[in-house]
Amino acid sequence: EAGVVQSPRYKIIEKKQPVAFWCNPISGHNTLYWYRQNLGQGPELLIRYENEEAVDDSQLPKDRFSAERLKGVDSTLKIQPAELGDSAVYLCASSPDPGTDFTYEQYFGPGTRLTVT
Amino acid sequence: GENVEQHPSTLSVQEGDSAVIKCTYSDSASNYFPWYKQELGKGPQLIIDIRSNVGEKKDQRIAVTLNKTAKHFSLHITETQPEDSAVYFCAAKKTGGGNKLTFGTGTQLKVEL
């Protein structure tokens, strides 16, 4: 079974430029997450999707960040314009429906390392 | 909101020894506690998890214990091997929190030959 796929793996941009990250979750996983991981820290949730609906975007800086998950499968996270402080690893994760046994496992992709200069 | 503290930040052990990483959480409503292993340049990989209705869970050389009263949980790795070297993260999920995980700050484990 293929895991969570993310692209690009690395991105270097100048500040004020736009950038976009793409994620393809594990097949059949209806829940998709975007996390940001700063150097030496644990991942922090930015946004969570249930199918096409963003059900938790309270941590997403909405002035410059946006996300979409059309058709409830792939997702794109965008930053416009990027700032120096946005340098981090952006991780995508997915999980299956909790189901009757309340499965909570989240599976992460390899991440996109963003460097803003 | 939930706060998860993790100790130690770095841990060095000799091959074959045991390693223990500890985490505490703040929200007594948390009910799910996974542990992730992250190797350099890769995403976190789920290695073991435990739910609040269980006190201990084992999977080969890895075990996790949970003390709900004290609000802390620990990862135990026995017979450590060089390939266990990585950063380990604990996390907690709050009941009714919509599967939102709050992560600790990570432990860099180094297994020396």
Chai-1 contact restraints between the chains, C-beta under 6 A:
chainA,res_idxA,chainB,res_idxB,connection_type,confidence,min_distance_angstrom,max_distance_angstrom,comment,restraint_id
A,Q41,B,T105,contact,1.0,0.0,6.0,A-B,restraint_1
A,G42,B,F89,contact,1.0,0.0,6.0,A-B,restraint_2
A,G42,B,F103,contact,1.0,0.0,6.0,A-B,restraint_3
A,G42,B,G104,contact,1.0,0.0,6.0,A-B,restraint_4
A,G42,B,T105,contact,1.0,0.0,6.0,A-B,restraint_5
A,G42,B,G106,contact,1.0,0.0,6.0,A-B,restraint_6
A,P43,B,F103,contact,1.0,0.0,6.0,A-B,restraint_7
A,L45,B,K100,contact,1.0,0.0,6.0,A-B,restraint_8
A,D56,B,G98,contact,1.0,0.0,6.0,A-B,restraint_9
A,L91,B,G43,contact,1.0,0.0,6.0,A-B,restraint_10
A,Y104,B,Y32,contact,1.0,0.0,6.0,A-B,restraint_11
A,Y104,B,K93,contact,1.0,0.0,6.0,A-B,restraint_12
A,Y104,B,N99,contact,1.0,0.0,6.0,A-B,restraint_13
A,E105,B,L46,contact,1.0,0.0,6.0,A-B,restraint_14
A,F108,B,G43,contact,1.0,0.0,6.0,A-B,restraint_15
A,F108,B,P44,contact,1.0,0.0,6.0,A-B,restraint_16
A,G109,B,G43,contact,1.0,0.0,6.0,A-B,restraint_17
A,P110,B,K42,contact,1.0,0.0,6.0,A-B,restraint_18
A,P110,B,G43,contact,1.0,0.0,6.0,A-B,restraint_19
A,G111,B,G43,contact,1.0,0.0,6.0,A-B,restraint_20
